[in-house]
Amino acid sequence: MYICIVYNIVMIVLFCIRLTILVPFIAYLCIYLNIETHIYTLIIQLNNNNNNNNNNNNKNNNNNNNNSSNNNNNNDNARYSCQKS
């Protein structure tokens, strides 16, 4: 009889400990991991955007360089044709 009462009390205490400690701890872990994965995906997205911007800037710089060299060639051709005539 006493063993049964003690057993029930121990089970109730363990159940309360499980509710008060384990459940919030697991919930905190889930929330923390979820936030962490969101942060990592944000960092990856920002990194990709930065790489895309750098690539676009490089393309624009190359285009500007090509345009300036084409303009120089056109100016040289114009000078040459004026001198020739």
N, C-alpha and C positions, 0 to 999 in steps of 0.2 A: 504494500500500500504506500509506504513512505517512498519507496524507490520510484513508483509511478509518479508521485507528486513532484519529486526532485527532478525526474526526467522531463516532465512537462515544463517545469520552471526553467530548466536549462535550455530546452528547445525554444521557449518563448524569448529568453534572453538572447540566444543566438539569432533568432529571427529578427529581433529588434536591432541587433548589431548589424546584421546584413542589410536591413533597410536603411539604417542611419549612416553607415559607412560605405558599404560596397556600391549601392545604387548611385549615390551622388558622385562617387569616385569614377564609376564607369561612365556616367553621363558627362562628367568633366573631361574625361579622356576623349570621348567621342567628339565633344565640342572642340576641344583643343586640336585634335587631329584634323577635323574638318576645316577649322580656321587655318591651320598650317598648310594644308593642301591648297586652299584658296590663295594664300600668300605666295606659294610656289608657282601656281599657275599665273598669278599676276606678274611675278618677276619674269617668268618665261615670256609672257605676252609683251611686257615692256622691252625685254631684250630683243625680241623679234622685231618690234616696231623700230627700235633704235638701229638694228641692222638694216632694215628696209630703208630708213631715212639715210643712213650712210651710203647705201648702194645708190639711192636716187641722187644724192649729192655728188657722188663720184661720176654718175652718168651725166649729170648737168655740167660738171666741170669738164668732162671729156668733150661734151658737145660745144661748150664755150671755147675750149682750146681749138677744136676743129674749125669752128666758125672764124676765130681770129686768124688761124693759119690760112684759111680760104680767103679771107679779106686781104691778108698780106699778099697772097699769090695774085689776087685780082689787081691789087695796086701795082705790083711789079709788072704784070702783063700790060696794064694801061700805060705805065711809064715806058715800057719797052716799045709799045706800038707807037707812042708819041715820038720817041727818039727815032724810030725807024722811018716814020713818015717825014 
